[in-house]
């Protein structure tokens, strides 16, 4: 959200600390985008962020959670859809139609945990300004007083921790189309019309402090910046929020989208911001499809299947990051079938192969190198080298045969794999995997 090599202001330098081990070793987290936008659940599935020219992107936005903005762009297909289907009704009508009657947080978080997630981060307030908890200053414009009439954040926090995972909160600090109305965003030239005044800074500050006090989150995940009036030292400074956060959660982490303040890790999103991937702790975030919020127009051609999601995860971990993979529940609170199928497939794979992901670290290129044919990525953990290979039968793997015990080659369950030294690496007879997704070979490092 800012320069590739940012420098923290002096006020925020005191928050610099080593990345906590739990976060570095997590591998996978689950993002949840859920709100009133899950009622229309409509966007054009045109592609991934970072691959499409920005003016076209905003008018044809594939992010369903941006519906409030897209329907205000004159002539956009979303605006036409909104007129035809809803008669141009006020956006807040969707808040009252959002019922969450099928929301089962225990079932949802159990699936996340089985899929290999070590932390869960729901949106507490997205750009539409509708809070999923009884946020101060929101009156009845939140999920506790209207729509679901439930503290969705509190329920998710309790269920996430009961399932054995860490809990984080997403908060849109840089945009709130209700509390700080702006014209529709049609490109990035105006900086998203971010409100930087003291009144909005005080509003956002109360929200962040309330989230910390109520839910003791392990992750503070901001978006689109933070109001400029709340960045310098003072009674509503974001620095005060960080003081409170780290006092309550000394091993908590903060992302890099709170403006030019402080961060414990950098973030990329789909194909945008890839320059931050390396040189420190980083996180890749994306949806299972092209949208974060549920989009009823998406189908299997737009979604990652389980094998695709696993390859995305392993690729990120092999390069030193973690993956924040998003689900978008429908208005009733169900994870849509294709998203659920992806997570269930990941769960089956992780039940067998989690050692190649959790607490795994990148491998020196002198020991082993990734490849595209066959698709191969490498990680290491506890004296073992893991080759994750999307192939079967006899394949050549680029690695240093002298650095590994070839005779130790096996699947993670101990099944032996025939492997021989060859020029520039080893040749392995990879068996068919018992679960969908790439096969994991395990070697003992010398």
Helices and strands as residue ranges (DSSP letters): G 10-15, H 21-24, E 28-32, H 37-40, H 54-59, G 64-66, H 67-70, H 77-86, H 93-97, H 105-114, E 119-125, H 152-162, E 166-172, G 191-193, H 198-215, E 219-223, G 228-230, H 238-248, E 253-254, E 266-269, G 274-276, E 282-287, H 306-318, E 321-327, H 337-353, G 354-356, E 371-372, E 375-381, E 384-389, E 393-398, G 401-403, E 404-410, E 419-422, E 425-430, E 439-445
